[in-house]
Amino acid sequence: MKYPKPFMNKKELLAMGIPESYLLRAIATPGQTFALRANPANRTSPIIFDTIGFEEWRLNDARTQGKAKSIRTTVA
């Protein structure tokens, strides 16, 4: 997926058609390094995504889900 900017906020990614639940899951993933608050001291500060790191996570997540799906279908 191509992103217009190297850093985008959550609203911009939502406007691209990425579901909010998917972005929230990405933010909550333990050990992720691609999403952070613009001002960590402010709870309402916008969340900024490093789109390169987010895309790597998204591709890895898709592979992981595919593997889990194949394992789930092969066990009787």
C-alpha positions as CSV (number, residue, x, y, z in Angstrom):
1,M,0.0,0.0,0.0
2,K,1.3,3.5,-0.8
3,Y,1.0,6.3,1.6
4,P,1.2,10.0,0.6
5,K,3.4,11.0,3.5
6,P,6.1,9.3,5.7
7,F,4.2,10.3,8.9
8,M,0.4,10.4,9.1
9,N,-2.1,10.9,11.9
10,K,-4.9,8.6,12.6
11,K,-7.5,10.8,10.9
12,E,-5.6,10.8,7.7
13,L,-5.3,7.0,7.7
14,L,-9.0,6.7,8.5
15,A,-9.7,8.9,5.4
16,M,-7.7,6.4,3.3
17,G,-10.2,3.7,4.3
18,I,-8.3,1.9,7.0
19,P,-10.8,0.8,9.7
20,E,-10.4,2.5,13.1
21,S,-10.5,-0.9,14.9
22,Y,-7.5,-2.0,12.9
23,L,-5.6,1.1,13.8
24,L,-6.4,0.7,17.5
25,R,-5.2,-2.9,17.4
26,A,-2.0,-1.8,15.8
27,I,-1.5,0.9,18.4
28,A,-2.1,-1.6,21.2
29,T,0.3,-4.3,19.9
30,P,3.0,-4.9,22.4
31,G,6.4,-3.8,21.3
32,Q,5.2,-1.7,18.3
33,T,7.4,1.3,17.5
34,F,5.5,3.0,14.7
35,A,2.7,4.8,16.5
36,L,3.2,7.5,19.1
37,R,1.4,10.5,20.5
38,A,2.6,13.9,19.2
39,N,2.8,15.1,22.8
40,P,3.1,12.1,25.2
41,A,2.2,14.3,28.2
42,N,-1.2,15.1,26.7
43,R,-3.8,12.2,26.6
44,T,-5.8,13.9,23.9
45,S,-2.8,14.5,21.6
46,P,-3.1,13.0,18.1
47,I,-1.5,9.7,17.4
48,I,1.2,9.9,14.6
49,F,2.0,6.8,12.5
50,D,5.4,6.1,10.9
51,T,3.9,4.8,7.7
52,I,6.9,2.6,6.8
53,G,6.8,0.9,10.1
54,F,3.1,0.6,10.0
55,E,3.2,-1.0,6.5
56,E,5.8,-3.6,7.7
57,W,3.6,-4.4,10.7
58,R,0.5,-4.7,8.5
59,L,2.2,-7.1,6.1
60,N,3.5,-9.2,8.9
61,D,0.1,-9.2,10.6
62,A,-1.5,-10.4,7.3
63,R,1.1,-13.2,7.0
64,T,0.5,-14.2,10.6
65,Q,-3.3,-14.3,10.2
66,G,-2.9,-16.4,7.1
67,K,-0.8,-18.9,8.9
68,A,-3.2,-19.1,11.8
69,K,-6.1,-19.6,9.4
70,S,-4.3,-22.4,7.6
71,I,-3.4,-24.1,10.9
72,R,-7.0,-23.7,12.1
73,T,-8.4,-25.4,8.9
74,T,-6.0,-28.3,8.9
75,V,-6.7,-29.5,12.5
76,A,-9.6,-31.8,12.6
